[in-house]
Amino acid sequence: MQQQHRTVGQSLKHESAHLHVSGKANYTDDIPQREGTLHAAIGTSTRAHAKIKAMDLSAVKAAEGVIAVITLDDVPGDKYLGPFLHDEPVFADEEVLYYGQPVFAVAATSHDLARRAAKLAKIEYEDLPAILTAEAAAEAKAYVLPPVHIHRGNVEEKLANAKHRVTGTFDLGGQEQFYLEGQIAYALPGEDGDMHVYTSTQHPSEMQFMVAHALGQHVHTVKAECRRMGGGFGGKETQSWMFAVIAALLARKSAKPVKLRADRDDDMMITGKRHDFQILYDIAHDDDGRIQGLKIEYRLRCGFSADLSGPVGDRAIFHTDNAYYLDEFDILSIRGKTNTQSNTAFRGFGGPQGIIAIEYMIDTIARNLGKDPLDVRKINFYGKTDRNVTPYQMTVEDNVIHELVAELEETSEYRKRRKEVDEFNANNKVLKKGLALVPVKFGISFTATQFNQAGALLHVYTDGSVMINHGGTEMGQGLNTKVAQVVAEELGLSIDHVRVSATDTSKVPNTSATAASTGTDLNGKAAQDACVKVKEQLAAFAAERYGCKPEEVRFADNHVHAGNEKIAFEEFVKVAYTARVPLWSSGFYRTPKIHYDFKTLTGRPFFYFAYGASVSEVIIDTLTGESRLLRADVLHDVGSSLNPAIDIGQVEGGFIQGAGWLTTEELWWNKDGKLMTHAPSTYKIPSVSDVPAQFNTRLYNNSNKEESIYHSKAVGEPPLPLGMSVFLALRDAVAAVDESGHAVPPLMAPATAESILNAVEAVKAANKAKAVETETV
């Protein structure tokens, strides 16, 4: 299909690449400041849970350069906000609910003076009991939202009569988004109550609504704008609101422009992360490892408010099956309320947590049976025509996991390398290698059906150039590049004719977040719709002018082909303008087929699935717990790729980010509820040295069966869970400490050196216990 396209399917450079490498790309902090601009800082709590007995801000107000100080009492509109439930106060309301919660904000004449002033507050607290972990929240029945429970069949009977039964607990850590550009907003007050907010956000419309609600004004008085972000990863889907709102409140009070740029430490202390889970499982399976019944309980640490914990928890449930058919199951999701940062969206949005849960269980089954985990995975795969209905009652119609895994198994030489790894381990006492091949099936669409819509605004100018504005946001993932390719393809123009403007709520209203991997699917289709409408008008005019039928008019090679005439696009649009033919249009798209019942968690929440698989080979030092990723092979399904170079970059980046989540990125709170890993010095994201020397990435040849944009598939989130092959390869390496090959290491995530060493010691201890038992017998 792609061969007939001129622009779509080509590895064109990122539209801002030349600006990125030259340092000329403008981010929110680069916007030239208006005269009189003030700089803001946030004063935060130093308790996890406490009453505010007294707060003295006199020293803050008297500090050098300070112009304005605000607390909750200074919020003229809604004092509580939130993406679903309005359960988050703009500032602490008589009590603080987590260590790092905003209590007040200050605007001063410089960034440094604002930060210094914020440290001068005197706050007297009365400590209250704090719940800090998912386990503690579950035991206390403290919830931000009610638990969700789905089940099918008689699981208890299956478990009771199982020939093989596996139970256990898996602790799965969270993850800091660690976007390169931190949270930032720049608010400019205008005439008659207008407020223009430049914001680094994945959801400009939500920022517009939040600011309007906090100011107590109509939404049409607020404009939110975002040209680009230096990364988002879900952390700027909802939680950019507090920075936009605080900047706007200070701008309103001071009547001056206000910029709020959070330092990295403040950013990490204030904002939420990927949800960490405690996972309890109980599985019945047969001699081959086929799952006969599954009972699982997800305990989420959600933080002090609901934020997006509901849909995150739901998506984890939806991905518990991953690529496997579950006949009888019982899945419980507990959304625990804790006195910690309110956890939020992160690339994958709960999906990776559900996927690694089932993969950890299958790995455990295989080790108990003494089988290769890949063989157990294969026997549990979804079928093509039977065993193909998900736990949420959606039929899997596009299953390619059998063929994709088979291809990767062959190209990665998995079986050959499996023998080589075993031989290495047999000959080495200290160093051990591990190998794992893991599949991924990832659902694409917002689970909240109403968000699966998008708009676009297309302008054709009389010099033949084109401007497209859409509701998605560019965060480095190449969304604007792909949308420009779609527009160029539809209008038959070279890519240099097309420009994508900043996302602006005054141009395209009521936009959905750029999230759930739907950015290109939704906005590409909306842009295509706008192009089709403009072409229809132009084709009708060309047919009338040149004596042919509208369907005979073609737009290609920067020309308009009408009958026997071939006119340069630039010349043609000038003529069309003179004839008063409209040269602009809006476009709209809504995803078809999807529906979903929130009460029963059944329906078709996803338009289609993206598939992938990865093989990782690792080595560990059993004396120190240190590890290294030696090689990775990835095969991923992006449908008919719109831009292979960008897609491969997304696949590789997602894989490494997923590996980082499960290996080096450890979040740790002390006993007082203070996040101690709140800076690059203590929180370790992957670096260049963590990328394997041999990294083989290919795109699977598989055009999307659904009518997506040019039959492509989403690529933002699905590759991230592929990084779990690194974690399971590490578990495989730890298991090799037991020469019998039947060890089931209690490796928890992230698999830091400490975690690996603990698992190694546990395997050694189990071996000693077995030896003692044998001698006793």
N, C-alpha and C positions, 0 to 999 in steps of 0.2 A: 504493500500500500504506500509506504513512504517514498518509494522511488519516483512517484509521479508528483511529489511535492518539491517546491523549489526552496522553501525556507524552513518549514516544519520538518523535523527529523534530522536537521543539520547541527553539527557541533559548533554553533556560533559562540563567540565570546560573551561573557556576562556583560550586560549593558553598561555597568558601572566599573568594569575591571580597570580601565585606564585611569579612572578617578581614584580607585582604591590604591593602586600601586604608586600613584604620584602624590597621594596625600591630599587630593583636591576634592574628594567626596565630602559633601556637607552632611553632617549629622546635627542633631538638635543643639549640641553644645557649640557648633560652628556657626550658627546663625548670627549675623552681625547684631550686636546688642543696641537696643534703642537707648537714647540719652536718658539718664536717670534710672537705669535698670538696677534693681536691688537683687540681692542673693539670699537664698533661704537656707535654713538648717532646721532639723527636727530634734526636739528634745525627747528622749525616750526613757522608758521605765527601767529600773534596775532591780525589779522583782518579778518573779514568775506569776504570782497571784497575791494581791494585797489591796487593802483599802487605802485610798489616799486621805490621810488624816489632815494634812495641811500642805499647801503649795505656795511658796513665796517666789514670785518671778520679778521682784523689784530689781534685783541685781542684773537680771537679763535685760530689762527695759532700760536700765541706766548705762548699760555697756556701750563702749565706743562704736559708733556707726549704726546702732540699732534704730530702725524707723518704725517697725511694727512687731507686735507679739500677739499671737492668737491661741486660744484654747477652744474647747468644745462650745463654750458660751458664745463665741464669736461666729459660729456657723449660722447664717441667717435662714437657711433652708433645712433640708433633711440632715439630721445629725448622725443618723445611722444609714449606711449604704451596704452594698454587696451585690454580686452578680445575680444571685437567685433570691436568697433571703437577705433582708436588710438587717443584718445582725452584727455589723461591724461599725463601731463608732469612729467618726473621723479622728477624734482624739479620745483618750481614756475618759470614761464616764464614771467618776467617783471611785472606781477601782481599776487596777491594771490586771490584764488577763494573760500576759506573757512578758518575758524579759526581752525588752526591745520595742515594746508597743509605743507608738507616738503618743505623747502627753500634751505637747504644745509645739508651736513652730515660731521661728523668729526670722524677720527680714532685715538685713543690714546692707551697708554700702559695699561690702565685699564678701566673697565666699569665706575667707579666713575669719573675718570678724563675726560673721553669723555663727560659724561653728564654735568659736571661742565663747560667744555669748550664751549659746545653748547649754554650755557646761556649767553655767553659774546658777542654775535653778536649785532651790532648796526644797526638797520634797520629803515629807514625813510619811512613812508607811506603817500599816499594821498588817503583818503577814497573815495570809490565809492558806489553808491546805492546797497543795498543788498536785495535779495529775500530770505526769510527764511522759508516760509511755502508752503505746497502744494496748499492751497487756493490762496495765492498770486501769485504763479507761473501760476496757471490756469487762473487767471484774467489778468495777464500780457502776456499770451500766450507765456511763456518762456518754451521751451521744450528741453529735451536732445535727444528725438526721436519724430517723428510725432505721433499724437494721433492715436489710433486704434479703429475702429467702426465696430460692427457686428449687424445685425438685421434680424428679420423674421416677416412677417405679418404687419398689420396696427395697431401698438401699440397706436398711438395717438387716433384713433377711439375707441379702446377698453377703453382707459382711459376716454375719453369724455363721453362715454355711460355707464360707470361702475355703478353698483348699489352700490358698495363700493369702495372707492378710498383712498389709504393711501400714504401720502408723508412725507418725513423727511430727516434728515441729521444724519449720524453716524460718529463720529470722532474715528478713530482706530489708536492707538499708535504703534510705532515701537518696536524694541527689540534688545538689545545688545547680541551678541553671548556668551560673557563671558566664553570662553573656559578656562579650568583650566591652561593649558600651553599657555602662550602668544605668540605673533608673534616672530619668531626667525629664523635666517639663519646663517650658518657658511660657508664661502667661502674660498677654498684652491686653490691658483693658482698653475698650474703645468707647465710642459715643453711645449714649442712650442705653447703657447697661451691657453693650456687646463685650464678649470676651473671646479672644483668639488664643488658643492654646496649642503651641507646638509640643508634641509629646512623642516620646519613644515608646510606641505601643503597637501591639498586634491587633488592637480593637478600637480604632478611632471613634466609632459611633458610641461605644460604651463609655469612653472617656467624655464625650460630648454630653451624654445623658447624666453621668455622675456629677460633672461640674455644674450642669444646670440645676440638678436636684439640690446640691449643696448650697448653691447661690440662691435658691428659691426662685428661679427664673424659668421661662419657657425655653425649650431646647433650641428654638431657632435663634436665640441670642448668643449661642455658643458655637464656635467653629473649632474643630480639632483637626490638626494637620500633621502628617508624618511622611517625610520624603523617604527615609530609610532608617533602619535600625542596625546597630552593630551587634546583631544576634538577639534572639528572643527565647527560643526553646520552650515556650509556654509561660515563662516567668513574666512576660509582658502582655499576657492575654487579659487578665483581670487586675493584677496587682500593681499595674502602673497607675491605677485610679487614685491612690492616695497621694501620689506625687503631683499629678495633674490638679487634683482638687485643692491641695494645700497651696500650691503656687497660685491658683486662681483666687483663693480666699485672701491670701496676702496681697495680691494685686488689687483686689476690690477694696480692701481696707486702706491700703496705702495710696491708691490711685496711681500707682507706678508699675511698670513692667517688673515681673519677678521671675527669676530663674532658680529652680531647685534642682541641684545636681547632687545626688547622694554619693558619698564616698563609699568605697567597696565594703568597708567594715559595717557602716550603717545600713547599706543595702542588704547585706547578708543577715544582719541581726533583725531587720524589720520584716523582710519578705519571706514567703513560704517556699517550700521545696517540692520535689517529687515525694509522694507519700511513701513512708516506710511501712512495711507490712509485717505482722506476725502471722504465719500460715500454719494452721493445724490440719493434718490430713489423715485419712483412713481409707485404704484401698483394698478391694478384693480383686484378685486376678487369677488366671489359670496357669497351667504349666508353661505355656508359651509366652506369658507376659501380657496377654490380652486383658484389658481392664473390664471387669464385670460389674463393678459398683464403686462409686467414689463419693466420699463425704469430705467436704472441705470447709473450713472456716477462715475467712479473711478478717483480720483485725487491722484496721487502718489507724494510723496516727494522723488525725485531721487537723489538729490545732484548735484554736479557741473559737473559730467560726466555721460556717458551712463552706463558704467560697465555692469551689467546684468539686467538693468531695463526693457529692451525690453522683454526678456523671462519671467521675473518675472511678468510683467504686463499681458502678454499673459496667463500665468498659472492661474492668478487670474480670468481672463475671463473664462477660461476652467472649473473653479470650482465654478462659480456663480450658476450653477444648483445644486451642491452637489448631493443629492439623489432624486431630484425632476424634474419632466417633465415641461419644459417651452415651451408653444406652440407659443406665440408671445412675442417678446422681442426686446429691443433696448439697447445695451451695449456699452458705450463709455469709453475708457481708456486714461487718459491724463498723460503723463510721464513728470512731471514738473521739470524744471531745477532750482535748489536752491543753494544758497551759504552756503551749509552745506556739511558734509562728503558724499562721493558718496556711496549711499546705495547699498546693494549687496545681495548675497544669504543668506538665513537663512532657516534652516530646514522647509520644506514645500514650500519654493520658490514661494510665492504668492498664493499658493493654500489655506492656512489657511485664508488669507484675503478675498478671494472670498467666501469661505464656511461660515465664520461668517457673511458676508454681507447678504446672503440669509436667514440664521438662525435668524438673528436679525429682518429681515422683516417678516418672518413667525411668530415669537414670537409677533410682533406688531399686525399682522392680528388677531391672536388668542385673544389677549387682547382686541382689539376693538370689537370683536364678543362675548366676555365672554366665550370662549371655552378653553378647555385644549390644550395647544400648541402641545402636542403629537398627538392629534386627527387631528389637522390641518396638521401636518407633514405627517401623514399617508395618508391623502386624496390626497396629492400632490406627493406621491412617484412615481417613474418610474414604468411603467407596465412591465409585462414579455414579452408579444407579441405585445402590442400596447403602445402608449405613451412612447416609449423607444428609441427615437432618440435625441441625445444631441444637444445643440445649434451649435456645430461645426460639426454636421452631422455624428457623430459616433454612431452606434447602440450599445446599452448596451446589451451585450449577456450573461453576467454572473451575473445578478442581484440576490442578496440574501438578500437585505436589509429588505424585508418583514419578512422573517424567522428570521433573526438575531435580529431585533428590538423586534419581538414578544417574542423571547427567553429571551432577557434581561429584557423586561417588566415583565415577569413572575418571573424570578430568583431574580430580585431586589425588587420584591413586590411593583412595582411603584404605582399601583392604591391604595393599602392599605396605603402606606406612603403618598400619595397625600392627603388623608382624614385626616391623623394624622397631617400633616403640617398645613392644614387649621384649624383644631381644636386648635392647638398650637397658631396660629396667632390670632384666635378669643379670646383667653384667655390671651394674652400678649400684652401690649401696647408699651413697649420699645424694647424688643427683638422680631425679626421676622425671621421666617425660610423661605427658598425657596427650590424648587425642580425642576429639569429639566432633561429630557431625550433627547439626541441629537444624530442623526446618522451622519456618514461620508462615503462618496464615494470618493476615491482618485485615480487619474490616475497615472499609473506607466510607465515611460519611459522619456528620455530627449525629450522635444518638438522639439529641433533641431535634426533631424533624424540622422545626421552624427555621433553624439556622442554615439549612441547606438551600440557600438562595443567594443570588448576587446580582449586582447591577453594574453597568458601565456607561460611559459617556464618550462618544466618538466625534471628533471634529476633523473635517477635511478642509484644508486651507487652499486658497486659489493658486498657490505655487506648487501644489501637489504634495505638500507635506501633511502628515497626519498626527494628531494628538489623541491618545487614549487615556482616559481616567477610569479607574475601577476601584472597587471597595477593598481589595486586598492590600496587604502591606509587604514591602520588601525588607527582609532581614538578612539578606545575603544568600538566600536559597535559590535565587534566579527566577522568581515569580514574574518580575517585570520583563525579563528577557523572553520568557516563554510567551507571555501575553503579546509582546511586540511581534514575535514570530507568527503567532496566530493571525494578528491583524495584517501583517505583511502578506501572509499566504492568501488570506481571504480577498485582499484588494489587488493581488498580483503585483506587489511592489517589492523592491529590495528593502532590506531591513533598515538602511539609513534614512528612509523616508518616514519612519515611524518613531515616535517618542512617547514614553509613558510618563505622565505627570505625577506629582506627589499625591498621596491619598488625602482626600479633602472631604469632610462631611458636608460641605456646602455644595458639592458637585454631585456626589452619589450618596444618598441618605440611607439610614437604617441598615448599615452593612453588618455582616457577620464577622466574627474574628477570623483572622488568618490562622487557622488551627485545624486540627483533625485531618491534616494532610489534604485539605480540600481547596487550597488556594488556587491552583491552576485549574482544577476540575470546574470550580464554580465561576471564577472570574474570566478564565479563558472562554468558557461557553457564553458568558454575558457579553464579552467583547466580540465574539463571533456573531452573536445575534445583532449587535449594533451594526457590524459590517454588512450583514445580509440586508438589513433595512436600507442602508445607504445605497448598496448596490442595486437593490430593486428600483429605487427612485432614479438612479443614474441609467440603469438598463432601459427603463421605460422611455426616458428622454432620448437615449441613443437610438433606440429602435424607431422612434418617431422621426428623428432627424436624418437617419441614414437609411431608412427604408428596409428594415429587417424586423424579425420578431425579437421580443425581449429575451427569450431563452437562447437566442443565437449570439447574444452579446457576451463577450468574455473579457475578464480582467487578468492580464498576464504580462510579464516582462516589462513592467512599468508603462504598459500601453492598454488602451481600450480597443478591442477588436469587435467591430460592428459591421456585419455583412462583408463587403469587400474593402471596408475602410479600416485603417490602423492609425489610431491617433494617440500621441503621447498623453499619458495620464494628466500631466500638468496642464497641457493645452485643453484637454477635454473638460476638466473641472472649471477652468476659466469660462469656457463657453456655457457650461451648465449653470454657473453662478449668474452669468448675464441673463440667462433664461429663467432665473429665479427658481432653480431646482434646489431643494434643501441639501446642504452638504454636512449635515450632522444628524446624529440620532442617539437615543438611549438604547441600551440593551438590557435584557433581563434573562435570568435562567433560574430554574428550580429543579433540583434533582428528582427524577421520576422514580416510581416503584416503591419508595421507602415508606414505611409506617412502623409504629412502635407503641406498645401499651406500657406506660410507666408503671402501672400497678402490677402487671403480671410479668413484665420483662420479656414479652414475646412479640413477634412480628418480624419485619424485615428492616432492622436498623441500618443495614449497610447496602449500598448500591452494588458493590462488588468486593472481591477480595484481592489483595496483592500477596504474592507468594515469594519466598526466598529460602535460601539455606546457606549455611556456612560451615567450614571445617577449620578448626584451630588446633595447632600443635604448640605445646608449652613445655617448659622445663622448670623444675623447682629445686631449691636447695633444702633438703630435709633438716639441716642443722640450723638454718636461719629463717626459713620461711620465705625467702626471696624467690621471685619468679620472673620469667621472661616469656613473652609471646614470640615464638620462632617463625611461625608461618601462618598465614590465613588465606583461605580460598573462599570466595563469595560468589554466588550465582543468584541474581535477583531479578524479579519480574516487575518491569515498569510498563508493561504493555508495549505499544508502538511508541518508542521514546520521542518526545518533542525535541529534546536536545541531549544526545548521549553523553557529551562531556559533562554537562551540569548534573545529569542523573548519576553518573559514576561518582562524581564528587560527593553527591548527597549520600550515596550508598556507603562509600568509604568513611565519610564523616560520621554517619549514623552508627556504623559498626564500631568505630573507635570510641564514640561517646558512650555506647552501650557497654563496651568493655571497661571503660573507666568507671561507670556506675557500679559495676560488679567486682572491681578489683582495687582501685586506689582511692576512690572518692568516699571517704568516711565522714559522716556527720556525727558529732559527739556533743552532748549537753552534760554539764556537770550536775551535781546533786541539787543545786539551787535553780536549775532550769535555764542556765545561761549557755548559749551556744558558744563553744570554745573553738570550733573550726570555722572562723568567720573572716578568713583572709587567705591569700595565696600561700602564706607561710605555713599554714596549718591545714589547709584543704587542698588536696592534690588532684588536679585534673590531668588527663593524659598529656604528655608532651611528645615532641618529635621522636624521642628515643623509645617511646612505647609502641610506635608503629613497627610492625614486623619487617625484617629485611626482605622477606618474600611475601608480597601482598598481591594476590591474584584476584581481580574483580572483573566479572563479566555480567552483561545484561542478558537475561533469558529471552529467547525469541518467542513472544506470546502476545499477539494483539488482543486488546481488551474486547471481550464479547459484547459488552454493553456499549451504548452510544455515548461514550465519554468524549472529551475533546480530542479529535483525531485518533480515537481508540487508544489513548495513552492511559497510564495508571499513575496514581499518586506515589510519591517517592520520599516525602518528608519524614514520616514516622516509621513506616514498616521496616527499614533496615536496622533501626536501633536494637531491637531484640536479637538480631543476629550476633551481637556481641556476647550473648550468653554462652556461645560455644567456647569462648575463652574460659569462662567460669567453670563450665562442666569439664573442660579439658584439665583444668587445675584439680578438680575433684578426682578425675581419672589418675592424675599423677600422684595425688595423695594416696589413693587406693593401692597404688603399686608398692607402697611401703609394706603391705601385707602380701607375701609371696604366694599365698593361696589364691589370690585374685578375687576373693569374696568379701573384701572389706567394703563397708558402706560408710564412708567418711562423713562426720557431722560438720561439713564445711558450711559456714554461714557467709552471707554476702553483706558488705564487700569482702572479697578474699584478699585482704591485706596480708602482709608478711606475718603479722601476729595471728590472724585468723587461720592461715595455712599451717603455721607452726602448731597451733592448738589442735587442729584436725589431725596432723601427723602424730602428735603425742597421744591423741585419743585412739588412733588406730594401733599404735604401739602398745598402749595399755590394754586394749581389747585382746591383742595377740598374747600378751602375758597372762591375762585372765584365762584364755583358752588353754594355754600351756599348763597352767596350774590345775585346771579342771581335768585335763587329760591325765596328768600324773596322779591325781587323786583317784580317778577311776581305775 
